[in-house]
Structures are given as structure tokens and as C-alpha cells.
Amino acid sequence: MSATHSAEHDKEKGESEHAPSAQVGFVSNAETFANEARLTRRILFKTDTRIIPILSLLFLCSFLDRTNVGNARILGLEDDLGITNLQYNQGLAVFYATYIVSEIPSNLILKAMTPTVWLPVLTALWGIITMCLGFVRNFASFFAVRAVLGLAEGGLLPGIVLYLSGMYTRREMALRIGVFYTAASLSGAFGGLLARGLSAIGPRGGLEGWRWILMIEGLITVVAAAMAYLLLPTSIATASYLNEEEKSFALRRLQGLTPSARDDRFDPVREREEEFKWSEVRRGIFNIQVWLSATAYFAILSGLYSFGLFLPTIVEDLNITEGPNETQLWTVIPYAVATPITVFVAMLSDRLNRRGTLMLTTLPISIVGYAVIANVISARVRFAMTCLMAIGMYASVPCVLVWNSNNSAGHYKRATTSALQLAVANCGGFVATFIYPSKDKPLYHKGHTIVLGLLVYAWFAILANVLWCAKINKDKRDGKYAQYEGSGDDRDPKFKMVL
């Protein structure tokens, strides 16, 4: 009896001796997680409020300066320059040609020049060139200025994607890109309102109203470039708005060394020290994922660019407005509808850590819009369909834009895939400039049908990419990538592909 009691007493004593240490360990871990959560919130808040507004402003200026000729067109650009519809389209096409050519070289230059120098320089250049566009007098000068404008603008978007990949973890990218990409949809709304206001300036000083639109929007862009140069940090490690503790923790998050970012495998220190190798460029070019997502993005941008360039013309031809000024105001509506939905989808994409699978649900919205608008006559129904077209396409862009960056590790491979995807995708600009000729107004059946077919292709390409990424993850679990363990790039078995 006493022996039994003694044994029970010893057991209780042992349990009591171990319980405090376990409790202390639990409290310690809880405090660690809580502290990391607080640090993460602080870092994200500071980074979001410092860089996202600036990048959004740059991208808004880019889209304004890219599509403001659509507003200038309905205010008399073609008549004043004495150019035909074909020549106008040729001026748009040469912009996309030079835009595409500049993307990969620009991204390879970015590391040497640093983002805080290169991105503002590009922005200032195209702002000055846009102002010059307000002084063109004939087709030759219009064509030449549009060509140079494409060279300057081409490096911005791939540069922004590459820059953000060094500031956020993979699970945080889509929301941030979604927020700044809504600047594109807002630029459509803002551009219409701004064009409406600026057109009232002219004719003044011997210049037509459409010229004032181009000159003042170009000046706004130059001011935005100066702000970007002064406010953007070069990297998370040199961000002046973070203290030393925050910088250290931010670097560890990017390296996947904290519980909240354990699935992210990016080493900014290693990538800053990485030397240029053509093998990394080739690894980016000969990549199935980049071609599947790039061609899908090409299809989406064919619709987006035609939408941005020709929406004022389409609305005008619906005969639901009284003159060009009211047309400018009506073009605001589709963009305004698309903006909050784009942000919501981007937020959901990061929360679920899914890219392609979400696009499989957003793209059909645009597909329905194009299918209806191509086959109905009612002006009001067709205008409602422009809202669906905008929603589906704009909501898909953050997911596809961040997908390759998420699934590429190694600076030069990621730089190559980001730029290559955009180079291929921006070929959609060529499609956009020629599928809505004036002779097809007011229904534009051919143009809408072409975009419809492209969006259907995009859906199947995204599905193929999701299945391919799932196969890579399975192969990594099965040990087929064991030889790349510790490589520090996306071939590492610990680097999981985002679906």
C-alpha cells in the first residue's frame, strides 16, 4: 500500500516537474509567433504604403500615355494630322513592336542600374516623349514618336514585377500586383475624365484640344518619375523606412526562414551576389510554364488593349451618348466596375495561394461578355457586356502576371521569364490595332469574335499550366529532383510550384 502510494506520489511529482517547462515552452512559442506576426504586419504596412502607391502611379501614367491616343482620336487627331485609319493603326502597331523589343534587355539592365534609378529614368523618358506627341504634324512624325515611346515604356511592367518579387513573399505578390494593376483600370476611368477636362482647354495657343491632353499627361508623368526616384527603396535590406530589426526579419521572411513564410524559397542575399550566366537565361526561355502563361496572357492582352484603345469608339458608335464629351464619361463605367473585383480576386489569390485555378473561374466572365456583344444588336445590352468584358480580363491579370515570378527562382531566370512572358503577351497589341477597323462599326462582329476565340484558348492554356505545375510538384515529392537539393533555385525539391 505504502509502496503503491509512493509510486503514485513520485509520478505526480515527475508530472509536476515537467509541466512548468512544457508550459513555459508553449508560452515562449506563442510569444514568438505573436512577435513575428506583429513584425510582419508592420513591415507589410510600411512597404505597402511606401512603394505600392508610387508603382500604381507609374503604371497609371504608363497606361494613360499608352492609350490616350484613343481619346485624342475621337477629338480629331486623324483629321488634324491628315492620316487614314490604316495609318493610325500602323502608328499603334509600331509602338507595340518597340515596346516588346525593349522588355528583356530592360530587365537584364535593371539589376546593374537598380530599380530606383532605372524605373524613374524610363518613366521620365516616356513622359517627355508623350509631350512631344502633342506637337506632331503628320503621319511620319506620329509614327516616329510612337516608336520611341514604345522603347521607353517597354521596361516598366517587367521591371515592376521583378522589383516586387524582391520585396514580398510569393504568397503576398498577387494582391500587391492586383492593387497596382487596378491603376490600369482606373486609368481608363481617370483617362476619360481627364481627357474630358483637358479637351476643354483647346483650341488655345494655336493647339487643338487633343494636343493639350497629350502634353499635360506627359508632364504629369515626368513629375511622377521624380517622385519615384525620391521615394522608392532599392531593396528591402536598404529600405530607410524599416529599422534594423525589421530589415533583418524581412530578409528572413523572404528566405522562408520564418513559420509564416516557410513555403517561400527566395534568398535576396544570394540573388544580389548572383553573377550573370547565359545558362540561366536559357533556362528561363526554354520553360514550358512561361510559354503556356505567356500565350494565355497574350490572348487576354489582345482583348485588354483593344478594349482600352477602342472603347471610346465603341461607346460612341452605340449611339447612346450625345457627342464625344459624354462618350468620355460613359467609358468610365466599365473600368470603375472592374476595379474592386480585380482587387478582391487578387486578395483571394494570395489567401488561397492559387493563381491559375482562379483564372479558370474569372476568364469565363469575359468569354460570356464577348460572346453576347458579338451577336446582339441592343445598344444597352452591348454596353452592359463591356462591363463583363472588363471584369473578367482585369481580374485575371494579377494572377497570370505574378505566376511565373512565383515559380521562378534565381534572379536572371526570373528576370528572363518575367520579361519574356510580357514580350510575348504584348504582341497582343498588334492584334488589338487591326481587328477593329472603322468599316466594321457599329457591331464590330469580327473583332469581338477574334477576342472571344483567344480567350477560350487562354482558358485551356491556363488549365494545361495548372496540370503541368501539379506534375512538377508530384515529381519533386517522388524524388525526381533530388539532385537539385540545395541549389537555391526553383529546381530545389523544397521549392513548391504554385498552381
Secondary structure, 3 states (H helix, E strand, C coil): CHHHHHHHHHHHHHHHHHHHHHHHHHHHHHHHHHHHHHHHHHHHHHHHHHHHHHHHHHHHHHHHHHHHHHHHHHCCHHHHHCCCHHHHHHHHHHHHHHHHHHHHHHHHHHHHHCHHHHHHHHHHHHHHHHHHHCCCCCHHHHHHHHHHHHHHHCCHHHHHHHHHHCCCCHHHHHHHHHHHHHHHHHHHHHHHHHHHHHCCCCCECCECHHHHHHHHHHHHHHHHHHHHHHHCCCCHHHCCCCCHHHHHHHHHHHCCCCHHHCCCCCCHHHHHHCCCCHHHHHHHHCCHHHHHHHHHHHHHHHHHHHHHHHHHHHHHHCCCCCCHHHHHHHCHHHHHHHHHHHHHHHHHHHHHCCCHHHHHHHHHHHHHHHHHHCCCCCHHHHHHHHHHHHHHHHHHHHHHHHHHHHCCCCHHHHHHHHHHHHHHHCCHHHHHHHCCCHHHCCCCHHHHHHHHHHHHHHHHHHHHHHHHHHHHHHHHHCCCCHHHCCCCCCCCCCCCCCC
